[in-house]
Amino acid sequence: MNLDQLTMDLEKLESDFGALQNEYDRQIADLQDKKTIALQAIKQEIDAGRTLQLQLLGDAKFIETDSFIVSKKYPNPKSKATYKLVQPTEKNEKEKFLRYMQEEHIGLLKEETTFKLIANDTKQLLVDGVFHITGEGLVVDDNGMAIPYLKAEMKDVEVKVKVKNK
């Protein structure tokens, strides 16, 4: 084999390699799209089922069926994991939020290249009752002021299912 033939063979192999890699990348992307769609559909079905379970429980603390003991699992307001903070994403809202936090609650910000809210410390203040959540989901600080564009949610009541031993 001469240099010319070797070079042509290598160029062909590199071209085939790139084409094969592109084809596999496309197939992987297609599979990931299908996976996302399928999992979202199942998640929606699960959520609808959980909602129906809660409706069927009504005001009862628990209901015993032939196979299960179905009860309500209430969120623990004394746990940081119960709270979900929704921070502003729009530039204007974020600036107002950060300005307020720098003036009123600098300890809840960490400085990297920019300031960022320390979510765990903020959640702890919710747990401790220093901060409060309004009916609209706004976070109110110890001064009685709503923190601009910061919202929080508390976990909903969940269904707890226990399999009966027969």
C-alpha positions in Angstrom: 0.0 0.0 0.0 1.4 3.4 -0.9 1.0 6.7 0.8 -1.7 8.0 -1.6 -3.9 4.9 -1.1 -3.4 5.0 2.7 -4.4 8.6 2.8 -7.5 8.0 0.8 -8.5 5.1 3.0 -7.9 7.2 6.2 -10.0 10.1 4.7 -12.8 7.6 3.9 -12.6 6.1 7.4 -12.8 9.6 9.0 -15.7 10.5 6.9 -17.5 7.2 7.8 -16.7 7.8 11.4 -18.2 11.3 11.4 -21.3 10.1 9.5 -21.8 7.2 12.0 -21.3 9.4 14.9 -23.9 11.9 13.5 -26.4 9.1 12.9 -26.0 7.8 16.5 -26.3 11.3 17.9 -29.5 11.7 16.0 -30.9 8.4 17.1 -30.0 9.2 20.7 -31.7 12.6 20.5 -34.8 10.9 19.0 -34.8 8.4 21.9 -34.4 11.1 24.5 -37.4 13.0 23.0 -39.5 9.8 23.0 -38.4 9.1 26.6 -39.3 12.7 27.7 -42.8 12.5 26.1 -43.5 9.0 27.5 -42.3 9.9 31.0 -44.3 13.2 31.0 -47.5 11.2 30.0 -46.9 8.7 32.8 -46.2 11.5 35.3 -49.4 13.3 34.4 -51.3 10.0 34.9 -49.7 9.5 38.3 -50.5 13.1 39.3 -54.1 12.7 38.2 -54.3 9.4 40.2 -52.8 11.0 43.3 -55.3 13.9 43.0 -58.2 11.4 42.7 -56.9 9.4 45.7 -56.9 12.6 47.8 -60.5 13.4 46.6 -61.6 9.9 47.5 -60.0 10.2 51.0 -62.0 13.4 51.6 -61.9 14.4 55.2 -61.0 10.9 56.4 -57.6 10.5 58.1 -57.2 7.1 56.5 -59.2 4.4 54.6 -58.5 0.8 54.8 -59.1 -1.3 51.7 -58.7 -5.1 51.1 -55.1 -4.5 50.1 -54.0 -1.1 51.4 -54.1 1.4 54.2 -54.4 4.8 52.4 -53.8 7.9 54.5 -52.8 11.5 54.1 -49.2 12.6 54.5 -49.1 16.2 55.6 -46.0 18.4 54.9 -43.8 19.2 57.9 -43.7 23.0 58.2 -40.6 22.6 60.4 -38.6 21.1 57.6 -36.7 23.1 54.9 -37.5 20.4 52.4 -41.1 21.4 52.7 -40.6 24.7 51.0 -39.8 25.6 47.4 -38.4 29.1 46.7 -39.3 30.7 43.3 -36.7 33.3 42.6 -37.1 36.0 39.9 -35.7 35.3 36.5 -36.4 38.5 34.7 -33.5 41.0 34.8 -35.5 43.9 36.1 -37.2 41.8 38.8 -33.9 40.2 39.8 -32.2 43.6 40.2 -35.0 44.8 42.5 -34.9 41.6 44.5 -31.1 41.6 44.9 -31.1 45.3 45.8 -33.7 44.7 48.6 -31.8 41.6 49.8 -28.5 43.5 49.9 -30.1 46.2 52.0 -32.2 44.1 54.3 -30.9 40.6 54.4 -27.2 40.6 53.2 -26.6 37.4 55.2 -28.9 35.5 52.9 -26.8 36.3 49.9 -23.6 34.6 48.8 -21.3 36.5 46.5 -19.6 34.8 43.7 -19.3 36.8 40.5 -22.8 38.1 41.3 -25.0 37.8 44.4 -27.1 34.7 44.8 -29.7 33.8 47.4 -28.8 31.2 49.9 -31.9 29.1 49.6 -31.3 26.8 52.6 -30.9 29.8 55.0 -34.0 31.5 53.6 -36.0 28.2 54.0 -34.7 27.9 57.6 -36.1 31.4 58.3 -39.5 30.2 57.0 -39.2 27.1 59.2 -38.3 29.2 62.2 -41.3 31.5 61.6 -39.1 34.6 61.0 -40.2 34.8 57.4 -43.8 34.0 56.3 -45.7 33.1 53.1 -48.8 35.1 52.2 -51.8 33.5 50.5 -50.4 34.7 47.2 -47.1 32.9 47.8 -45.1 36.1 48.5 -42.3 35.9 51.1 -42.7 38.4 53.9 -39.6 39.2 56.0 -39.3 40.0 59.7 -39.9 43.7 58.9 -43.3 42.9 57.5 -42.1 43.7 54.0 -42.8 41.4 51.1 -39.4 40.6 49.5 -39.7 41.8 45.9 -40.3 39.0 43.4 -39.5 36.2 45.8 -42.2 33.6 46.1 -42.4 30.4 48.1 -44.6 27.3 48.0 -45.2 24.8 50.7 -45.6 21.1 49.7 -49.2 19.9 49.3 -50.7 17.1 51.3 -49.7 13.8 49.7 -51.3 10.3 49.8 -49.4 7.7 51.8 -50.1 4.1 50.8 -49.1 1.2 53.0 -49.5 -2.4 51.7 -51.4 -4.6 54.2 -49.7 -7.8 55.4 -52.0 -10.7 54.8 
